[in-house]
Amino acid sequence: METDIAIVGAGPIGTLAAIQASRNKAEVIVLEQRATIGVPDHCAGLISKTGLKKIGLDSLPKSIVQSEKIIGAKIYSPDGTNLTVKRNSTQALVVDRTLFDQYLATKAENSGATILRNSKVTNLQYNNNTKKITMKIKNKLQPSSPIKSLTAPIVIISEGRLGRLAKSIGFQPPKKKYRLSGFQYLIENVSDLDTQFVEMYFSNFISSGFFTWIIPISENTAKVGLATRDKDAVFRLNYFLKKYPITKHRFQKAKIIKKYGGEVIVSGLMKKTSTNGVMVAGDAAGQTKATTGGGVITGGLAGIIAGQVASLAIQKNNNSSKFLKKYDTQWKAILRNQLKAMSLFRWLLNRMTDEAFNRAFETAVENDLGKLIEEKGDIDSQAEIILSLLKDPAVIKLAFKLLPTIQF
Ligand SMILES: Cc1cc2nc3c(=O)[nH]c(=O)nc-3n(C[C@H](O)[C@H](O)[C@H](O)COP(=O)(O)OP(=O)(O)OC[C@H]3O[C@@H](n4cnc5c(N)ncnc54)[C@H](O)[C@@H]3O)c2cc1C
């Protein structure tokens, strides 16, 4: 079987690329290993309103949206000091990621793309003579499926965090050490939820190298999860629910109704994301925010560019690495500095002890740094606020004081 553009993975990044390329009249086939798109779900589904607009999803069907009330965040230091940041209007939506992924898949199909479910790409090879790529496909549910391979001049690899195929042809997806174990519960009967605020808790014992989140989706239901550099994410999340002094009283009647695990990518942005006939996008290329692990918008923007460049390559009959480099150039122009600034900030956070976090939060509250974040902060484009914070005289003074406690 042949097509113009083959896309590996029907996650949000693959389907956004497919929508873009199909709208530009290319023939697109998306290969998805799962039988049901978006299942199982791994994600908290917190997505900025401005980001959704940027990826062309200004209005989502009500059935997908679990909350559209989030106006800010309450951020807690290990000793419970709280920094609240808020705006006057909705900043982020909480979506059901399974339904979100399925919505995008339907959109891709409605734009003309074909999605082959149960179709795992096991191998991919560039042929120097035909200048096309042939992929081997395995259908676990239907081993006798007649579709055993697919050939295309352009392949977009959006296979998610492991980046196995990308690695097999020489790309460098995020290393294991940059993929933190994450675990999340959907919980009913959580008390004292403020439906307008997500909560973030910093503690090196509970969620070393990341934070713990509470994302409300109603007055008493929330997604509660964490990621950690340690291996036992489930143990730490249970500890947070049952023993963490600041929050344990809120989970006394908690009823866990869903559990999800996954890996959060906090570094490892791929430098070179294209070669002859191939582009890599999304988690596979490390296009996530190192501060929060969010990758739907940043990866989505890259995926749309990949879809655009792929369809242009088909129109121009040119799938050379030189032509596809347009993809690298374009996504780097909008994302690279942002993602690098977030990586720098993550690097600093990762070296702070709990005592350093406590002192930093004290300084932030005393100097009203929440206001600065409210003025300059942007959920997806954090470079400006990171640089403003690092240049703030109170932060510089604090940095000198904390220097001896920082773990290099
Ligand atoms: C616990 C957790 C919470 C998160 N919370 C948020 C959040 O609140 N907001 C946010 O923006 N991001 C969040 N993220 C990150 C977000 O989930 C990812 O950035 C996003 O899903 C990346 O999309 P993707 O399409 O690159 O990869 P994926 O969503 O992983 O999709 C990849 C697809 O490729 C398929 N696939 C893989 N290999 C093959 C193969 N060989 N052949 C065929 N198909 C294949 C997979 O089955 C999958 O469907 C979170 C992640 C985790 C783990």
The ligand as a MOL file (V3000), in Angstrom:
LIG
                    3D

  0  0  0     0  0            999 V3000
M  V30 BEGIN CTAB
M  V30 COUNTS 53 58 0 0 0
M  V30 BEGIN ATOM
M  V30 1 C 0.6430 11.9850 33.9720 0
M  V30 2 C 0.7120 12.9300 32.7940 0
M  V30 3 C 0.0070 14.1380 32.8380 0
M  V30 4 C 0.0700 15.0210 31.7480 0
M  V30 5 N -0.6500 16.1800 31.8160 0
M  V30 6 C -0.6270 17.0400 30.7780 0
M  V30 7 C -1.4260 18.2130 30.7970 0
M  V30 8 O -2.1710 18.4620 31.7630 0
M  V30 9 N -1.3710 19.0490 29.7190 0
M  V30 10 C -0.5590 18.7890 28.6410 0
M  V30 11 O -0.5160 19.6040 27.6980 0
M  V30 12 N 0.2020 17.6700 28.5920 0
M  V30 13 C 0.1700 16.7900 29.6190 0
M  V30 14 N 0.9200 15.6450 29.5690 0
M  V30 15 C 1.7740 15.4130 28.3810 0
M  V30 16 C 0.9250 14.9680 27.1930 0
M  V30 17 O 0.1550 13.8490 27.5530 0
M  V30 18 C 1.8290 14.6550 25.9910 0
M  V30 19 O 2.7050 15.7480 25.7840 0
M  V30 20 C 1.0250 14.4030 24.7130 0
M  V30 21 O 0.1680 13.3230 24.8670 0
M  V30 22 C 1.9910 14.1500 23.5550 0
M  V30 23 O 1.2620 13.7760 22.4220 0
M  V30 24 P 1.9310 12.8240 21.3120 0
M  V30 25 O 0.9090 12.7390 20.2230 0
M  V30 26 O 3.3050 13.2700 21.0150 0
M  V30 27 O 2.0940 11.4150 22.0370 0
M  V30 28 P 0.9900 10.4320 22.6000 0
M  V30 29 O -0.1580 11.1750 23.1330 0
M  V30 30 O 1.7260 9.5170 23.5090 0
M  V30 31 O 0.5080 9.6310 21.3210 0
M  V30 32 C 1.3640 8.7360 20.6430 0
M  V30 33 C 0.5150 7.7210 19.9220 0
M  V30 34 O 1.3410 6.9180 19.1060 0
M  V30 35 C 0.9430 5.5600 19.2130 0
M  V30 36 N 2.1070 4.7430 18.8680 0
M  V30 37 C 3.2730 4.6340 19.5460 0
M  V30 38 N 4.1290 3.8120 18.9050 0
M  V30 39 C 3.4770 3.3940 17.7940 0
M  V30 40 C 3.8410 2.5250 16.7400 0
M  V30 41 N 5.0570 1.9400 16.6880 0
M  V30 42 N 2.9520 2.3000 15.7610 0
M  V30 43 C 1.7200 2.8730 15.7840 0
M  V30 44 N 1.3200 3.7040 16.7740 0
M  V30 45 C 2.1970 3.9760 17.7590 0
M  V30 46 C 0.4970 5.4410 20.6640 0
M  V30 47 O -0.3680 4.3350 20.8300 0
M  V30 48 C -0.2150 6.7840 20.8850 0
M  V30 49 O -1.5770 6.7180 20.5390 0
M  V30 50 C 0.8680 14.7240 30.6190 0
M  V30 51 C 1.5630 13.5110 30.5690 0
M  V30 52 C 1.4730 12.6190 31.6350 0
M  V30 53 C 2.2050 11.3100 31.5610 0
M  V30 END ATOM
M  V30 BEGIN BOND
M  V30 1 1 1 2
M  V30 2 1 2 3
M  V30 3 2 2 52
M  V30 4 2 3 4
M  V30 5 1 4 5
M  V30 6 1 4 50
M  V30 7 2 5 6
M  V30 8 1 6 7
M  V30 9 1 6 13
M  V30 10 2 7 8
M  V30 11 1 7 9
M  V30 12 1 9 10
M  V30 13 2 10 11
M  V30 14 1 10 12
M  V30 15 2 12 13
M  V30 16 1 13 14
M  V30 17 1 14 15
M  V30 18 1 14 50
M  V30 19 1 15 16
M  V30 20 1 16 17
M  V30 21 1 16 18
M  V30 22 1 18 19
M  V30 23 1 18 20
M  V30 24 1 20 21
M  V30 25 1 20 22
M  V30 26 1 22 23
M  V30 27 1 23 24
M  V30 28 2 24 25
M  V30 29 1 24 26
M  V30 30 1 24 27
M  V30 31 1 27 28
M  V30 32 2 28 29
M  V30 33 1 28 30
M  V30 34 1 28 31
M  V30 35 1 31 32
M  V30 36 1 32 33
M  V30 37 1 33 34
M  V30 38 1 33 48
M  V30 39 1 34 35
M  V30 40 1 35 36
M  V30 41 1 35 46
M  V30 42 1 36 37
M  V30 43 1 36 45
M  V30 44 2 37 38
M  V30 45 1 38 39
M  V30 46 1 39 40
M  V30 47 2 39 45
M  V30 48 1 40 41
M  V30 49 2 40 42
M  V30 50 1 42 43
M  V30 51 2 43 44
M  V30 52 1 44 45
M  V30 53 1 46 47
M  V30 54 1 46 48
M  V30 55 1 48 49
M  V30 56 2 50 51
M  V30 57 1 51 52
M  V30 58 1 52 53
M  V30 END BOND
M  V30 END CTAB
M  END
